[in-house]
Amino acid sequence: MILIRYASDFGLAATNLWAQKTRTVLTALGIIFGVGAVIGMLAIGAGAKEESLRFIETLGVRNLLIEARPATSDQEMQQRRRASPGLNERDVRVLQANVEDLELISARRSLHPAQVFPKPAPDLPELYGVRPAYSAIHNWKFAEGTQFSPTHDEASAAVCVLGERAKVAILGYGEAVGKFIKVNDTWLKVVGVLKDQVSSGSGTAQSQDPNFIIYIPLNTFQYRFFDRSGNLKDELDGVDIRLKVGADSMAAAKVVTAILSSTHHKIADFVVTIPAELLAEQQRSQSIFTYVMVAIAAISLLVGGIGIMNIVLATVLERTREIGIRRSIGARRGDIVRQFLFESVLISIGGGIVGIAFGYFLSWLIAVAAEWKTIVTPSSIGIAFGVSVAVGLAFGIYPARKASRINPIEALRYE
């Protein structure tokens, strides 16, 4: 019996809304735009979060990254050298001997080439000299070939591994392994090409696009290339460390900082980056960003709810006589409340369904126009749709209760 009564009220509400199609659609627009905006903002947040996580995973959550801080002038470098030798190979040996949780370590040097052949370009890739362990530290994945070996490093072999963008810029889209490229005055044989990696796009020391780098053995770098900016740089540009499984990154970073502070006589000419801490900080920042964006988008839903309440109040006034007739033939207050509440909920449900489609379109448009990655998740759809239904309920209760309290006698006299 109850189900029959509810079905009857639901059908009556749908009939009344269909009779005022234009008004219903205009009222639902606020909900449509609100749901679409919420889904779009959450899609931007989810996309940004995934990109950030991929970048930090590339850095390695078990890694510690030590970066030398280049001097800005000869005078600053001279002041440093009075106390600190700068980041060098001796630091690498000291860290290997004293950091218990250390699993892998690679020194790193870099320079910007003056020329690259066979396909020179205005924007030249960076040249990195690294140890073979660097590939495991940064989880290299290969599209072609393989990494250079310890034997290559010991022999200062003229071999290289190309980042994906560097390979396309120098050799085009064909196969690269086995071909030769010329960097400055040295010919290098390509032994591997890396798969596409995630770049930070930030101004940090790790902001260099890993896809636009030529990697060579560190000994090859030291014996075959000359860095003309060496006067303002340390012997090494950086040291990359991978810790053992289960190691405490924060504790290990403190040990590394203490060791280097001692060998550098407390001169702040290096920076220790902890990807695990970056991950936690990124997650905190991303949560704040998502909350703010969703709160802004939710204002559209609030406006849509106010529109529903306004329209239902106007509808109550227009149908006062109808309410009086229903009450006079036995309809109770609860029946009147359900009638108008169902109308509010139907508007919000309909607006929510169309809003989901609009949210997908908005996410796609943002991804294409702004070139930002967006991800529409089931949770974002559930949240947006659930809130839209809740808005319909919340803003439909007052008009529905007001309609139920109309005096039947006065309603029948209403013109």
N, C-alpha and C positions, 0 to 999 in steps of 0.2 A: 504493500500500500504506500509506504514511504517512497519507494523507488518510483512508483507511478506518479506521485505528487511532484517529486523532484524533476522527473522527465517532462511533466507537463509545464512546470515553471521554466525549465530550460528551453523548451520549444517556444513558449510565449516570449521569452527574452530574445531568442534568435529572430523570431518573426518581427518584433518591434524594431530591432536593430536593422534588419533587412529593409524595412519600410523607410528608414532614414539612412540610406546607403552613404550619401555624400557626407552627412554629419558624422557618421560612424568612422568613415575612412579618415576624415580630418582629425577626429579625436584620437584615432590610433596612431597618427603620424608621430606624436611625441614619444610613444612607447617604441615605435619602430626605430626612430633615430637613436633613442636612448640605448636600446638593446644592441643595435649595430655599433654604437660608439664604445660600449663596454667591451664587446667582443673584439673590436679593432684594437683597443688599447691593451687588452690582455694578450692579444696576438703579437703586438709589438714587444711587450715585455717578455713573452715566452721566447720569441725569436732572439732578442738581445741576450737573454739568459743562456740559451743554447750556444750562441756564438762565443760568449765569454767563457763558458765551461769548456768548449772545444779548444780555445786558445790556451787556457790554463792547463788543460790536459796535455797540450803540446809542450808547454814548459815543463810539465811533470810535477805531480803533487808530492813526489818524494825527492824533488830536486832542490838544490840551493844554487843560486846564480850570483856570482861575484863579478861586479863590474868595476873597472878602473875609472876614476873620474879625471878626464883630461884637464890639463891646466889651460887657462884662458890666455896666458901670456908667458913670455920667457922669465919675467920677474917672479911670477907665481911658482913656476917650475923650479927655479933656483932656490926659492924659499923652502919648497918641499924637500928638495934633494939634500938640504943641510941636515935633515933628520930622517927622511924616509927614502928607501931605494925604489919605491913604487911597486906595483904588482909585477912579480917576476917568477921565473921557474923555481927559485928557491922557496917561494911561498907554496908552490904546488907540492914540493917534496916535504915541507914542514907539515902541511895539512894531511898528506898521506900517512905520515908517521904518527900524528897526534889525534886525529878525529876517528874515534872507535867505530862510529856508525857509518863511515864512508864505504861505499861499495865501488863506485866508478868516479873517475875524475878526468877532466880534459881541459888543458890550457887552450886559450883562443887568441888569435891575432886577426886583425882585419885591415884592409885598405881599400880605397876607391881607385880602380884602375884608370889609367889615362886613355887606354884604347883596348878594344876587344874586337877580334875577327873570328869568323868570316862575315858576320853581319853586324857591323857597327851601328850603334843607335845613340841618339842624344842622351838618353837615360841609360847609363851603364849599370850592370849588376855589381854588387859588392863582392869582394873576395875575402873568404874566411879561411884561415889556417887552423885546423883542429886535429886532435888525436882521434884514432879510430873509435875510442870509447864514446865519442860525442854522439855517434849514431844511436847507440843503445840508450844513452842518457835522454835523448830527445825523441826516442821511439820513431826513428825514420822508417817510412814505408816507401817501397820502390815501385815506380811505374815501369822502369826498365833497369836491367843490370843489377849491380850490387854495390856495396860500399868499398872504399879502399881499405887495404889490410894493414896490419902492423908491419909487414914486410915492405909495403910501399912507403910507409912512414920512415922506417929505418934507412931505406935506400934513397930517400928524398926523391921518389919517383915523380915524374911529370904526369900525374893523373888527376882527375877531378870528378866530383859529383855535382850535378846541376839541379838547382831548384826548378820547379815546373815553369815559372815565368821566364827565368833566365834561359832555359833550354829553347823556348819558343822565340825569344828575342834574338838569340845568337844563331840557332840552327834551324828555326822554323818548326813545322809540325811533324816532320818525318822522324824516323828512328834516329837516336843520337848516339847510342852506345857504339864505341869503336871509332867514332869520328874525332877530329882534332879541332880545338879552338886555340886561338892565340890571345893571351892576356898580357898586355904590355909587350915585352920582348920574348915571352916564354910560350912555347907550344905545349898544350896539355891534352892528354887523351881522355875522352869521356868514358868512365867505367860504370856510371849509374845516373839515373834520373829519378828524382823524388816525386811522389804523388803530391797533389795539392795540399798545402798546409794552411792553417788559420793564422792570419796576422792580427796583431792587437789593434792596429790603427790608432795607437795612443802615442804620447810623447815620452814614453819610458825608454829605458835602455834596451828593452826587448822589442821596440817598435819597428825595427828593420823587418821588412817583409821576408819571411823565410823562403818564399817561393822565388825571390829575385836575388839569390846568392849563389856564387860559385864556391864550392867547398873543396879544399885541397889538404893533403897531409901537412901538419904543422912544420915538420922538418923541411918539406918542399918549400913552404912559404919562407922560412928563415934563410934558406940557402939560394933560392932562385928569385926572390923579390926584395925590393928595397922600398921602404916606406919613407917618403920624403917629409912626412909630418912628424917623424920620430922625435924631434926635439921637444915637442909638447905632449908626448905620449909616454906611458909606461912601457916596459918591455912586453907585457901582455895586456890585451884589451879586456880580458875576462877569464874567469875560471868557472867551469860548470861541474857541479857535483851531484851524483845520485846517491841517496842514502839507502841503507839496508831496509828490508821490509820490517815494519813495526817501529822504526826509529821515530823519535820525537823531533819534528822539523824545527820547532821553536828552540828546543834545548841545543840541538846541533848547530843552529844558526848563532846562538850565543857563544858556543865554543869556538866556531870559525871566526867570529868577530873579535873575540878576545885574543886568539892567536895572531890574527893579522894586525890588530891594534898594537900588540907587543912587537912584532917584527917591523912595523911601520912607525914605531915610537909615537903612537897615539895621533898620527897625522891622518885626518879624515880624507884620504885620497882613494877610497873604495866604498862601494855600496853592496850590501848583501840583500838579495831579494829572495823572499820565501813564497813560492807559488801557492803552497797550502794556505798561507795567510791571505794571499791575494784572493784565493777562492772564497774564503770566509767573508772577506771584506766585500767582494763582488756580490755575494749572495745577500748581504745586508743592504747594500746600496740598491740592488735590484728590487728587493722587497719594498723599500721605501718608494722607489720610482713607480712600481706597479700600483701601490696603494694610492699614491697621489693621482696618477693617471685615471684609475678607476673611479676615484672620488669625483674628479672633474666630469668624467663621462656620466656618472650616476646622476648628476644634476639634470641631465636631459630626461632621465626617467622620472625624477621628481616633478619636473615641469609637465611631463606627460600625465602623471597622476593627478596633478592639479587640474589639467584639462579634462580628465575623466570626471572628476568630482563636479566641475563646473557644468559640463554637459548633462550629467545625470540630474543635477539640481534643476536645470532648465526643463528637462524632460518631466520631472515630478510635477513642476508647475503646470506644464501643458496638459498633463494627464490626470489632473486633480479629480475631474469628474469621473474618469474611468476608475480611479481608485475608490471613489465613493460607491460606485455601482458594485464593484467587486466586494467591498466590505458589507454592503447591504444584502448581498445574496449569500453571505456566510464565510467569505474569506477572512482569515485571521491576520493579525499583525505580522506573524512569522511568514505568511504567504506573500505579503507585500514586500517584506524585507528581502526574501529570496528572489523575487521577480527582478527588483532593481539591482541587487547584488550580483545576480547572474549576468545582467547586462554589462556591469563594470568588468567582471571577470572575463567575459567573452571578448570584450574589446582588448583587454590586456593580453589574453591568450593569442588572439588573432594577430595583434601587434607584435607579440613576442615571436611568433612563428615567422612572420615576414621579416622581423628584425634580425633573426638568425641568418636568413639569406642575405640581408643587407650587410651584416657583419662579415660574412665570407667575402662579399664583393668589396667591401671597404678594405679588408686585409689584403686582398689581391691587388687593389689599386695602390695602396701604400707601398707594397713590395715592388711593384713595377715602376711607380713614379719616383719614389725616394730611394730605390735600390736597398731597402732594409729587409732583412729576413723576418717574415711573420709566420707564426704557427698558431692556428686555431685549435685549441685543445677541447676535449669533451667537458672538462671542468669549467672552462670559460663559458661554454654554451649553457651548461646547467646553472651556473651562477646568474648569468644575464636573464635567462628565461625564468628562473625561480624568483628573481627580484621583480621582474615585470608582473608576474602573477600576484606577488605579495603587494605590489603597488596598487593593482586593481582592487584587491580585497580591502586594503587600508583606506583608499580614497573613495571606495564605493559604500562603505559602512554608514557614514554620516548621511548621505542623501537617502539611502535605503531606510534608515531608522526614521528620518524626517518624514518620508512618505508614509510609513506605517502609523505615525502618530496623528495623521490628519483625521479630523472629526468627520465621520461618514455623512452626517446630516449636512454640515457645511460644505462638504465636497460635492454633494448632489446639487446644491444651490449654485455651485461655482460655474460661471460662464466663461 
